[in-house]
Amino acid sequence: MNKPLKLLTRTVFGMFFVLFFAVTMIQFVSADDLRSNALNQRTVKNSYKVERGSILVDGNPVAYSTPTKDTYRFARNYKDGEIYAPITGYYSHSQGMTGLESAMNQELSGIGDSQFFTRLMRTITGVEPQGSSVSTTIDAKAQRAAWDAMQGFEGAVVALDPKTGKILAMVSTPSFDPAKLSSNDDAQIITNYHQLTADPGKPLDNRAIAGDTYHPGSTFKLVTAAAAIEAGKAKPTSTYPNPAQLTLPQSSSVMQNASRTTCGPGDKVSLEKALILSCNIPIAEMAMGMDLNTVSDMARKFGFEQDLQIPLKVTQSASPNPIDKAQAASASIGQLDVRATPLQMAMVSAGIANEGTVMKPQLVDEIITPDLRVERKFSAEEFSQPISKATAQTMTDMMERVVADADGTGHLAAIDGVRVAGKTGTAENGVQENGADRPYTLWFTGFAPVQDPKIAVAVVIANGGGERFGNVGSSYELPTKVGKQVMEAVLSE
């Protein structure tokens, strides 16, 4: 065989091998990912031939399909759409899918591998194909309480069961009605989508787990204190100098407490009192006395900078390693480059509440077949164990005083007859072009009851509460009251 023929033969063989490899990857390895991709319009349009399963809250459908007389055969409907939009997302044949509509698309549309025999039996018996339903972990009362409490605010609420990781509430405001993007009228969908994307309030963002993450402010002091106690570098009675101002080392930056005064009377102040009053300087001094990466390492153990799916994709929270003591001081109070989602801060409180063990957050409880069999049950799963039981108890005791003490910043979260633990936070966001401070981000996180935790919650309110509070609302009041209402909704059941 001459050289040109050999070269041609080898080239054809190589091309065949590449083609065989590509087809194998598409048909077997990547098939599930391609089918579930929200941009795969063929999958979306084919799925309209099947009655899509429902998304359930407390057994009741909040997303469901109804028959139509058009070419799509079915239309997607949403009950209390704005309330549940961060959970359901939308299902659109022109704009794709988001939320559980996307993450659980194979189950809802009946094309998952686990539904093979169900599809086969329905084909044999001549029964119309139908997708399975997805039962969520959401508590309807908690979700409604969070939604009602957040009206007029930009922000989010996440509530967890500390012992199981089940997500009891997930609210993002402002929100949107998924029905506006899920009709069978393409022109109307496109018009509605452009209106939503042009809205400065960004209603399509799920602020609970994605969108722009927030500086956690003083709620991050829980991570700092836990790191110091776990490392044996501090205890609640440890004391630190108590100036009204602190010039950070090798820096011109001056740190102050929120009160712009000392952290209570005296030349020294304890770690416990610093948390109760939410003071910055003692926490920064404590952080600067430890190895630079101690706090950021602890943050990662709680979930910062870790990949997480619930099964919705969660934006990573950030806690970079500081390069010097000045950065360590700023990061220790939830500023600098520290950023967090409300879900992440709920995980911090939940881990403390659950004796130092963080459970993996989960939004889906069961997959239910059209004939009402439980096709799959999701079990509780441990995510991490960042702190010991002893450290968790110490943190709990201090957090309880934040709420129980009359001068504690979280005293408005107190519930009659219930022991509540909490922490407030007010995060600074830099300076505007006109030289004025940008509105603060307001936080509350906590759990209850202390002796047998049923709920851990995190609340974030952006822009100082908005215009009706002059953009200068207080974290001691606004998110704290929201957190209380959500905890009460769960504890009243």
Residue pairs with C-beta under 8 A, 6 or more apart in sequence:
1 9
26 34
32 106
32 113
34 40
34 43
35 43
35 105
35 106
35 111
36 43
36 102
36 103
36 105
36 106
37 43
38 96
38 97
38 98
38 102
39 96
41 93
41 96
43 105
43 109
44 91
44 92
44 93
44 96
44 97
45 72
45 93
47 105
47 109
47 111
47 131
48 72
48 73
48 74
48 93
49 73
49 129
50 74
50 109
50 110
50 129
50 130
50 131
51 65
51 67
51 74
51 128
51 129
51 130
51 131
52 64
52 65
52 74
52 76
52 91
52 108
52 109
52 131
53 107
53 108
53 109
53 110
53 130
53 131
53 132
53 133
53 134
53 368
53 370
54 61
54 62
54 63
54 64
54 65
54 133
54 134
55 61
55 62
55 63
55 64
55 84
55 87
55 88
55 100
55 101
55 104
55 108
55 133
55 134
55 136
56 62
56 133
56 134
56 135
56 136
56 368
57 84
57 87
57 136
57 138
57 140
57 143
58 138
58 139
58 140
59 135
60 79
60 140
61 79
61 133
62 78
62 79
62 80
62 84
62 87
62 88
63 76
63 77
63 78
63 79
63 84
63 88
63 91
63 100
63 101
63 178
64 76
64 77
64 79
65 74
65 75
65 76
65 77
66 74
66 75
66 77
67 73
67 74
68 74
68 75
68 184
70 184
72 93
72 184
75 182
75 183
75 184
76 90
76 91
76 101
76 178
76 179
76 182
77 179
77 182
78 84
78 85
78 88
78 177
78 178
78 179
78 182
81 88
81 176
81 177
81 178
81 179
82 147
82 175
82 176
82 177
83 143
83 144
83 147
83 171
83 175
84 138
84 143
85 99
85 172
85 175
85 176
85 177
85 178
86 99
86 156
86 170
86 171
86 172
86 175
86 206
86 207
86 208
86 209
87 99
87 100
87 136
87 138
87 170
87 363
88 99
88 100
88 101
88 178
89 97
89 98
89 99
89 100
89 101
89 102
89 178
89 312
90 97
90 98
90 99
90 101
90 178
90 181
90 182
91 97
91 101
91 178
91 182
92 181
92 182
92 189
93 184
93 186
94 186
94 189
94 190
95 181
95 189
95 190
95 193
96 102
97 105
98 204
99 178
99 206
99 312
100 108
100 134
100 136
100 311
100 312
100 363
100 364
101 108
101 178
103 309
103 311
103 312
103 313
104 134
104 311
104 364
104 367
106 112
106 113
106 115
107 114
107 115
107 131
107 132
107 134
107 367
107 375
108 131
108 132
108 133
108 134
109 131
110 118
110 119
110 129
110 130
110 131
110 132
111 119
112 132
114 367
114 375
114 376
115 132
115 369
115 375
118 132
118 369
118 370
118 375
119 129
121 127
122 128
122 129
122 130
122 370
123 129
130 370
131 370
132 367
132 368
132 369
132 370
132 375
133 367
133 368
133 370
134 364
134 366
134 367
134 368
135 364
135 365
135 366
135 367
135 368
136 167
136 363
136 364
136 365
137 161
137 166
137 167
137 168
137 362
137 363
137 364
137 365
138 167
138 168
138 169
138 170
138 363
139 159
139 168
139 169
139 489
139 490
139 493
141 489
141 490
141 492
141 493
142 159
142 168
142 169
142 455
142 486
142 489
142 490
143 168
143 169
143 170
143 171
144 489
145 169
145 485
145 486
145 488
145 489
146 157
146 159
146 169
146 171
146 482
146 485
146 486
146 489
147 171
147 173
148 485
149 157
149 481
149 482
149 485
149 486
150 156
150 157
150 171
150 173
150 461
150 482
151 173
152 466
152 468
153 173
153 461
153 462
153 465
153 466
153 478
153 482
154 173
154 174
154 201
154 207
154 461
154 462
154 463
154 466
155 172
155 173
155 207
155 342
155 442
155 459
155 460
155 461
155 462
155 479
156 170
156 171
156 172
156 173
156 206
156 207
156 208
156 342
156 459
156 460
157 169
157 170
157 171
157 208
157 342
157 457
157 458
157 459
157 460
157 482
157 483
157 486
158 167
158 169
158 170
158 208
158 209
158 341
158 342
158 343
158 345
158 346
158 457
158 458
159 167
159 168
159 169
159 170
159 346
159 455
159 456
159 457
159 486
159 487
159 490
160 166
160 167
160 168
160 346
160 347
160 350
160 359
160 361
160 455
160 456
160 457
161 168
161 350
161 359
161 454
161 455
161 456
162 349
162 350
162 351
162 353
162 354
162 359
162 447
162 453
162 454
162 455
162 456
163 354
163 359
163 380
163 453
164 359
164 362
164 380
165 350
165 358
165 359
165 360
165 361
165 362
165 380
165 381
165 383
166 361
166 362
166 365
166 380
167 310
167 361
167 362
167 363
168 455
168 490
169 457
169 486
170 208
170 209
170 343
170 363
171 208
172 205
172 206
172 207
172 208
172 211
173 207
174 199
174 201
174 202
174 203
175 203
176 196
176 203
176 204
180 189
180 192
180 196
181 189
181 192
181 193
181 196
182 189
183 189
196 203
196 204
197 204
202 211
205 211
205 212
206 312
207 342
207 460
208 341
208 342
208 343
209 310
209 312
209 313
209 314
209 315
209 341
209 342
209 343
210 313
210 314
210 315
210 341
211 315
213 315
213 317
213 318
213 339
213 340
213 341
214 339
214 340
214 341
214 342
214 427
214 441
214 443
214 460
214 462
215 334
215 335
215 338
215 339
215 340
215 427
215 428
215 429
215 441
216 334
216 338
216 339
216 340
216 345
216 425
216 427
216 443
217 333
217 334
217 335
217 425
217 426
217 427
217 428
217 440
217 441
217 443
217 475
218 258
218 278
218 280
218 333
218 334
218 409
218 423
218 424
218 425
218 426
218 427
218 443
218 475
219 334
219 340
219 345
219 348
219 423
219 424
219 425
219 443
219 444
219 445
219 458
220 299
220 331
220 332
220 333
220 334
220 338
220 340
220 425
221 274
221 275
221 278
221 283
221 332
221 333
221 334
221 423
221 425
222 348
222 349
222 352
222 395
222 399
222 423
222 445
223 295
223 298
223 299
223 302
223 319
223 348
224 283
224 286
224 287
224 295
224 298
224 332
224 333
225 234
225 271
225 275
225 283
225 286
225 395
225 398
226 298
226 352
226 386
226 387
226 391
226 395
227 290
227 294
227 295
227 297
227 298
228 234
228 271
228 286
228 287
228 290
228 294
229 235
229 387
229 391
229 394
229 395
230 298
230 386
230 387
230 388
230 391
231 290
231 294
233 286
233 289
233 290
233 294
234 271
234 286
235 271
235 394
236 270
236 271
236 272
236 394
236 397
236 398
237 270
237 271
237 272
238 270
238 271
238 286
239 268
239 269
239 270
239 271
240 268
240 269
240 270
240 271
240 274
240 281
240 282
240 285
240 286
241 267
241 268
241 281
241 282
241 285
242 262
242 263
242 264
242 266
242 267
242 268
242 269
242 281
242 282
243 262
243 281
244 256
244 257
244 260
244 261
244 262
245 254
245 255
245 256
245 281
246 254
246 255
246 256
246 281
246 284
246 285
246 329
247 253
247 254
247 255
248 254
248 255
248 284
248 325
248 326
248 329
248 330
249 288
249 324
249 325
249 326
250 324
250 325
250 326
251 326
253 326
253 330
255 280
255 281
255 284
255 329
255 330
256 280
256 281
257 263
257 277
257 279
257 280
257 281
258 278
258 279
258 280
258 426
259 277
259 279
262 269
263 269
263 273
263 274
263 277
263 279
263 281
263 282
264 273
264 277
264 279
269 279
269 282
271 282
271 283
271 286
271 398
272 398
272 401
273 279
274 282
274 283
275 283
275 398
275 399
275 401
275 402
275 423
276 398
276 401
276 402
276 405
276 407
276 408
276 409
277 407
277 408
277 409
278 402
278 409
278 423
278 424
278 425
278 426
280 333
283 332
283 333
284 328
284 329
284 330
284 332
284 333
285 329
286 332
287 294
287 295
287 328
287 329
287 331
287 332
288 325
288 328
288 329
288 332
290 328
292 321
292 322
292 323
292 324
292 325
292 328
293 321
293 322
295 319
295 328
295 331
295 332
296 304
296 319
296 320
296 321
296 322
296 331
298 386
298 387
299 305
299 317
299 319
299 338
300 306
300 319
301 384
301 385
301 386
301 387
302 344
302 347
302 348
302 351
302 358
302 384
302 386
303 317
303 344
303 347
303 348
303 358
303 383
303 384
304 316
304 317
304 318
304 319
304 340
304 344
305 316
305 317
305 318
305 319
306 316
307 316
308 314
308 316
308 343
308 360
308 361
310 343
310 361
310 362
310 363
311 363
311 364
312 363
314 341
314 343
314 361
315 341
317 339
317 340
317 341
317 344
318 337
318 338
318 339
318 340
319 331
319 337
319 338
320 331
320 337
320 338
322 328
322 330
322 331
322 336
327 336
330 336
331 337
331 338
334 340
334 425
334 427
335 427
335 428
342 458
342 459
342 460
343 361
343 458
344 458
345 443
345 445
345 458
345 460
346 361
346 445
346 456
346 457
346 458
347 358
347 361
347 383
348 445
348 458
349 421
349 423
349 445
349 446
349 447
349 456
349 457
349 458
350 358
350 359
350 447
350 453
350 456
351 357
351 358
351 384
351 386
351 387
351 392
352 387
352 392
352 395
352 396
352 399
352 421
352 447
353 392
353 396
353 421
353 447
353 453
353 456
354 392
354 453
355 389
355 392
355 393
356 385
356 386
356 387
356 388
356 389
356 391
356 392
357 382
357 384
357 385
358 382
358 383
358 384
358 385
358 386
359 380
359 381
359 382
359 383
360 380
360 381
360 382
360 383
361 383
362 378
362 380
362 381
364 378
365 377
365 378
366 374
366 375
366 376
366 377
366 378
367 374
367 375
367 376
368 374
368 375
369 375
387 395
396 421
396 450
399 421
399 422
399 423
399 446
400 419
400 420
400 421
400 450
401 408
402 408
402 409
402 410
402 411
402 421
402 422
402 423
402 424
402 446
403 410
403 411
403 413
403 414
403 420
403 421
403 422
403 446
404 411
404 414
404 419
404 420
405 411
409 423
409 424
409 475
409 476
410 420
410 422
410 423
410 424
410 444
410 446
410 476
410 480
411 476
412 476
412 477
412 480
412 481
412 484
413 420
413 422
413 444
413 446
413 480
413 481
413 483
413 484
413 487
414 420
414 484
415 448
415 484
415 487
415 488
415 491
418 448
418 449
418 487
418 491
419 448
419 449
419 450
419 451
420 446
420 447
420 448
420 449
420 450
420 484
420 487
421 446
421 447
421 448
421 450
422 444
422 445
422 446
422 447
422 480
422 483
423 444
423 445
423 446
424 443
424 444
424 475
424 476
424 479
424 480
425 441
425 442
425 443
425 444
425 445
425 475
426 440
426 441
426 442
426 443
426 474
426 475
427 440
427 441
427 442
427 443
428 437
428 438
428 440
429 437
429 438
429 439
429 440
429 441
430 437
430 438
431 437
431 438
432 438
439 462
439 463
439 464
439 471
439 472
440 464
440 472
440 475
441 460
441 461
441 462
441 463
442 460
442 461
442 462
442 464
442 465
442 473
442 474
442 475
442 478
442 479
443 458
443 459
443 460
443 461
443 475
443 479
444 457
444 458
444 459
444 475
444 479
444 480
444 482
444 483
445 456
445 457
445 458
445 459
445 483
446 456
446 457
446 483
446 487
447 453
447 455
447 456
447 457
447 487
448 454
448 455
448 487
448 491
449 491
454 490
454 491
455 486
455 487
455 490
455 491
457 483
457 486
457 487
458 483
459 479
459 480
459 482
459 483
459 486
460 479
461 473
461 478
461 479
461 482
463 471
464 470
464 471
464 472
464 473
465 471
465 472
465 473
465 478
466 473
469 478
